[in-house]
């Protein structure tokens, strides 16, 4: 019986092309495994780098007002940092910004109470209650207040993990001619060095990641309007 051509082809040993393909696949697999192993060894530095990315903490300079963004935590860390800046003489007043919780109560009032407890005089506090539902709406409301009062130089205080997104939004939402510096308030719920070790830390990191993408999409057509305080 004469073998058919396809039978003769099937009986041939693998050629150089097939052996080369197998070699490169094995090489790629080895490279991938090495990459995974390296990422595992460097996981803590990489996670710390990712956690620290959200933190913007600029050196304070003299300003017209210190602004506390709303929704301070249970320990009032934002109010504490703002009070420290006020006592150090960086600005003559603090704007306590916060949304309404009820028609008769707001987070701004809670922040005012926290500031008074930390030694800030009542006449140096500007409570600013609003109905903003997110950081962008709050920044737009604050921009109107700052413009009305003629305050151009601003120190913005918010939680450490929130500073990157707040800076991005306020640079675009504040009125042209406003000078801005962002000062981070250390937050007991978020330590950028070990954020992945707690459920709350992972939740905050994930929230900021999504929130930043949303802010970039919503403000993609808006340019930076503020400058850094010098």
C-alpha positions in Angstrom: 0.0 0.0 0.0 1.4 3.4 -1.0 1.3 6.0 1.8 -0.8 9.0 1.0 0.9 12.4 1.0 -0.9 13.6 4.2 0.2 10.4 6.0 3.9 11.1 5.0 3.6 14.7 6.3 2.0 13.5 9.6 4.9 11.1 10.1 7.6 13.7 9.7 9.4 14.8 12.9 8.8 18.4 14.2 10.6 21.0 12.1 12.8 23.9 13.3 9.8 26.2 13.2 7.7 24.1 15.6 10.7 23.6 18.0 11.3 27.4 17.9 7.7 28.1 18.7 7.8 25.8 21.7 11.1 27.4 22.9 9.7 30.9 22.7 6.5 29.9 24.6 8.6 28.4 27.3 10.8 31.5 27.4 7.7 33.7 27.7 6.3 31.5 30.5 9.6 31.7 32.4 9.7 35.5 32.0 6.1 35.8 33.2 6.8 33.6 36.3 9.9 35.7 37.1 7.8 38.9 36.8 5.2 37.5 39.1 7.8 36.5 41.6 9.5 39.9 41.5 6.1 41.6 42.0 5.5 39.3 45.0 8.9 40.2 46.5 8.3 43.9 45.9 4.6 43.9 46.9 5.0 46.0 50.0 7.0 48.9 48.4 4.6 48.9 45.4 1.6 49.0 47.7 3.1 51.8 49.7 3.8 53.7 46.5 0.3 53.3 45.4 -1.1 54.3 48.7 1.1 57.4 48.9 0.1 58.5 45.4 -3.2 59.9 46.7 -1.5 62.2 49.2 -0.6 65.8 48.3 0.8 67.7 51.2 2.2 71.1 50.2 4.0 73.5 52.5 1.6 76.1 53.9 2.2 79.7 53.1 0.3 82.9 54.2 -3.3 82.9 52.8 -6.6 84.7 53.0 -8.5 81.7 54.3 -8.1 78.0 55.3 -10.9 75.8 53.8 -11.9 72.5 55.4 -13.7 70.3 53.0 -16.8 68.6 54.4 -17.3 65.1 55.8 -14.5 65.1 58.4 -14.0 61.8 60.2 -15.0 60.8 63.7 -11.8 62.1 65.2 -12.1 65.5 63.5 -8.7 65.1 61.9 -9.4 67.8 59.3 -10.5 70.3 61.9 -7.5 69.5 64.0 -5.1 70.2 61.1 -6.9 73.4 60.2 -6.7 74.7 63.8 -3.0 74.0 63.8 -2.6 76.1 60.6 -4.7 78.9 62.1 -2.7 79.0 65.4 0.5 79.1 63.4 -0.7 82.3 61.7 -1.0 81.0 58.2 -4.5 82.6 57.7 -6.9 84.8 59.7 -10.0 82.7 59.2 -11.2 79.1 58.6 -14.1 78.2 56.3 -15.9 75.2 57.7 -17.5 73.7 54.7 -20.1 70.9 55.1 -23.4 69.7 53.6 -26.8 69.8 55.2 -27.7 66.7 57.2 -31.2 68.1 58.0 -32.8 71.4 57.2 -31.8 72.5 60.7 -28.3 70.9 60.9 -25.2 70.6 58.8 -21.7 69.2 58.9 -20.4 72.8 58.8 -21.9 73.3 62.3 -20.2 70.2 63.6 -16.9 71.4 62.1 -17.4 74.7 63.8 -17.9 73.0 67.1 -14.7 71.0 66.5 -12.7 74.1 65.8 -14.0 75.9 68.9 -13.0 72.9 70.9 -9.5 73.2 69.5 -9.1 76.9 70.5 -10.1 78.7 67.3 -12.1 81.9 68.1 -15.7 81.9 66.9 -15.2 85.2 65.0 -12.4 83.5 62.9 -14.7 80.7 61.8 -16.9 81.0 58.7 -19.5 78.2 58.7 -20.5 77.3 55.1 -23.4 74.9 54.8 -24.5 73.7 51.4 -26.3 71.0 49.5 -23.4 69.6 47.5 -23.4 65.9 47.0 -19.8 65.4 46.0 -16.4 67.1 46.0 -17.0 68.8 42.6 -20.3 70.4 43.7 -18.7 71.5 47.0 -15.7 73.1 45.1 -18.1 75.0 42.8 -20.1 76.3 45.9 -16.9 77.2 47.6 -15.7 79.1 44.5 -18.7 81.3 44.6 -18.2 82.0 48.3 -14.5 82.9 47.8 -15.3 85.1 44.9 -18.0 87.0 46.8 -15.7 87.6 49.8 -12.7 88.5 47.6 -10.5 85.8 49.1 -8.0 84.7 46.5 -5.3 82.9 48.5 -6.5 79.6 49.8 -5.1 76.7 52.0 -7.3 73.7 51.3 -7.4 71.1 54.1 -8.8 67.6 53.6 -8.0 64.0 54.6 -4.6 62.7 53.3 -6.2 60.1 51.0 -8.6 62.8 49.5 -6.0 65.4 48.7 -5.0 64.2 45.2 -8.6 64.2 43.9 -9.6 67.4 45.8 -6.6 69.2 44.3 -7.5 68.0 40.8 -11.1 69.2 41.1 -10.5 72.5 42.9 -7.8 73.5 40.4 -10.5 73.4 37.7 -13.6 74.5 39.7 -12.2 77.5 41.6 -12.4 80.9 39.9 -9.5 82.1 37.7 -7.0 84.1 39.7 -7.4 81.9 42.8 -4.1 80.7 44.3 -4.3 77.3 46.0 -2.2 75.1 48.2 -3.4 71.7 49.5 -2.5 70.6 53.0 -3.1 67.0 54.1 -4.7 66.1 57.4 -3.4 62.8 58.7 -6.3 60.4 58.9 -6.5 57.7 61.5 -8.4 55.4 59.1 -5.9 55.6 56.3 -2.1 55.1 56.6 -0.6 55.1 53.1 2.3 52.9 54.4 0.0 50.0 55.4 -3.4 50.7 53.9 -3.9 47.2 52.5 -3.8 45.7 56.0 -7.3 46.9 57.0 -10.7 46.6 55.4 -11.3 50.3 55.9 -8.0 51.2 54.2 -8.8 49.0 51.2 -12.2 50.6 50.9 -10.8 54.1 51.0 -8.2 53.3 48.4 -10.8 51.8 46.1 -13.1 54.7 46.6 -10.4 57.2 45.7 -9.4 55.2 42.6 -12.9 55.2 41.2 -13.6 58.8 42.3 -10.5 60.0 40.5 -11.5 58.3 37.3 -15.0 59.9 37.6 -13.5 63.3 38.2 -11.2 63.1 35.3 -14.0 62.0 33.0 -16.4 64.7 34.2 -13.8 67.5 34.0 -12.0 66.3 30.9 -12.9 69.5 29.0 -12.0 71.9 31.9 -8.6 73.4 32.2 -6.6 74.3 35.4 -7.6 77.8 36.5 -5.7 78.2 39.8 -2.0 78.8 40.5 0.1 77.7 43.4 0.7 80.2 46.2 4.2 81.5 46.1 
